[in-house]
Amino acid sequence: MSSYAPTEAMAEFGTLPGRVHEHALSRPDAVALIDAERSTTYGALDSVVNRAVAALQRDGFAPGDVLALCAANSIDYVVAMLAALRAGGSFAPLAPSSTAEALGLMLDNSGATFAFVDDYGRNACDALAARPAIRTISINGDTRYTGIDDWLADDGVMPTPVEPDPDTIFNIIYSSGTTGAPKGIVHTNRLRWPQIAGGVVKLYDETSVTLVSTPLYSNTTLVSFMPALAAGGTLVLMPKFDAARFLALAEQHRVTHAMLVPVQYRRLLDHPDFDRTDLSSFQVKCCTSSPFGADVKAEVLERWPGGLLEFYGMTEGGGSCMLVAHEHPDKLHTVGQPMPGHELRIIDEDGVEIDRTRVGEIVGHSGFIMRGYHGDAERTRATEWYEPDTGARFIRTGDIGYFDEDGFLNIVGRAKETIISGGFNIFPSDIEAVLREHEALADVAVFGVASEQWGETPVAFVTLAPGADIDAEAIQAWANERLGKFQRLNDTRVVDAVPRNAIGKVSRKDLRRIYAES
């Protein structure tokens, strides 16, 4: 872990647009961003951000206002994001895959006064049609809205400077959870600054070339995007992940860094071009967001040059862990150790702290903790745990786990995903680990369904590896021979794909819906 600690003093406070401006002054011709259609330098990026700020101010955007984004990764997306921050406001990145109804709830909750959309965000158009007060700008030239090029202030028009306020909102990120009304997670400028400046983990510098293949509406992406841009490196933006395209871009641009989710690692490793692609430029790959199998980590270390870091944490903040996988090959089954300045505890079902080597819910505390869920004090309180003696505020992760004797955190499962069968707690991750040992299976997901006899019982959805020829009954029989009595599968289905969201998390809501409809 020490090899990735910060190496320089961090300014007390700064901003991401401020860092871009610094690079524009010192290195105006350095390439900042490359997207599917064009590239831009730091000098040009800073200039167009100023034009966007001037346009926002012209149209009534004031400090504290919110700008919504519902689009694919692009240079224009980044311009709008930086402009909102430089104008003293915040941005709310929305998932284009969300329904129009959900996007409407997000727009209402955020209080956005501006929205930027493209073809990927077409579901937002229905929501925006019912909210004409929101000024909408098109990134891709949709004629229903003003195009961004026509909307920008004239070249050379300078905005009114706005003094950055550390305690105002930086972003409102909507939870990738699949149940209930969207939760808007509020991060302030002060909270984001250490991440932007690389004050926790120093990974990037001016020579870095970072391939961004996860969507910018996700905190998974932002925690790597922000420090990479702030450091003055080059960022290559993919509008949508594709394994073949990722490999081609990585070789073409001599990519040094990438943040990927586990399902992307699997698709890349399985691609026929992987082993014949020159990936020798990579310095480090990162992973977060969902469970990352020890076998996949080991394969990445064996076949992909450069280091591998896994980060464990929540968008809400609290405590985070980091696994330096290439330095701890014997700990690949864990998510690493708490990062500097991060404290994690284990509590029982009654909210009482227990020995951290026992299995319980993980709670965490650090300087990175959300202000709360936007406009939702009740759900904010439900995710908090306070240390009885000091009153320190921790965030409840909902994850079940324990620390081993070396201080490495093991994740057992999710509290809400725990299957209670015959009075016994069954963790889907334990059953999934057994299923993944079967060479015929490419992907697996286990969930609980109602049972009159047991209360709940486990069911598995599996996909087959290429060329595999086995039926569901044989898979279930094989698994049940290896599972404990109370873990045994009640039903197994072979499916074309396990439903996942855009950042690779299994959608258990969709699993249950598909199962109920079949």
Summary of the structure (lengths in Angstrom):
residues: 518
radius of gyration: 23.2
end to end distance: 47.4
largest distance: 72.9
contacts: 1747
relative contact order: 0.09
helix: 32%
strand: 26%
